[in-house]
């Protein structure tokens, strides 16, 4: 069973920065992709950024230019650097790992970390 552990959340003022980390219990390169999602109160969980095993990265338009996803294979860790934070960025941030398992895929989720942007 794969385990994902997020950390780095907290409360920050608008314009501030946070760096989230997601540590996997096995090599992150064993997954087809890893992604960061967020869920605001009353909203559905939405994709923020994804990082595929081949290095391809996608960002939601709302965070493009402000957030950066990266990885450290030696530490089995994926990061989300969040700059110029806005109140709309508030929510619980989840890490997801997608594993290819014929004939489909299997998703693993972390427990989430709270990010609050408020003055």
Secondary structure as the mmCIF struct_conf table of DSSP 4:
data_model
#
loop_
_struct_conf.conf_type_id
_struct_conf.id
_struct_conf.beg_label_comp_id
_struct_conf.beg_label_asym_id
_struct_conf.beg_label_seq_id
_struct_conf.end_label_comp_id
_struct_conf.end_label_asym_id
_struct_conf.end_label_seq_id
STRN STRN1 UNK A 4 UNK A 7
STRN STRN2 UNK A 10 UNK A 12
TURN_TY1_P TURN_TY1_P1 UNK A 14 UNK A 15
STRN STRN3 UNK A 18 UNK A 24
BEND BEND1 UNK A 25 UNK A 26
HELX_RH_3T_P HELX_RH_3T_P1 UNK A 28 UNK A 30
BEND BEND2 UNK A 31 UNK A 32
STRN STRN4 UNK A 33 UNK A 39
TURN_TY1_P TURN_TY1_P2 UNK A 41 UNK A 42
BEND BEND3 UNK A 43 UNK A 43
STRN STRN5 UNK A 46 UNK A 52
TURN_TY1_P TURN_TY1_P3 UNK A 53 UNK A 54
BEND BEND4 UNK A 55 UNK A 55
STRN STRN6 UNK A 57 UNK A 59
TURN_TY1_P TURN_TY1_P4 UNK A 61 UNK A 63
STRN STRN7 UNK A 64 UNK A 64
TURN_TY1_P TURN_TY1_P5 UNK A 65 UNK A 66
STRN STRN8 UNK A 67 UNK A 72
HELX_RH_3T_P HELX_RH_3T_P2 UNK A 73 UNK A 75
TURN_TY1_P TURN_TY1_P6 UNK A 76 UNK A 76
STRN STRN9 UNK A 77 UNK A 82
BEND BEND5 UNK A 84 UNK A 84
HELX_RH_3T_P HELX_RH_3T_P3 UNK A 87 UNK A 89
STRN STRN10 UNK A 91 UNK A 101
TURN_TY1_P TURN_TY1_P7 UNK A 102 UNK A 103
STRN STRN11 UNK A 104 UNK A 109
STRN STRN12 UNK A 113 UNK A 117
#
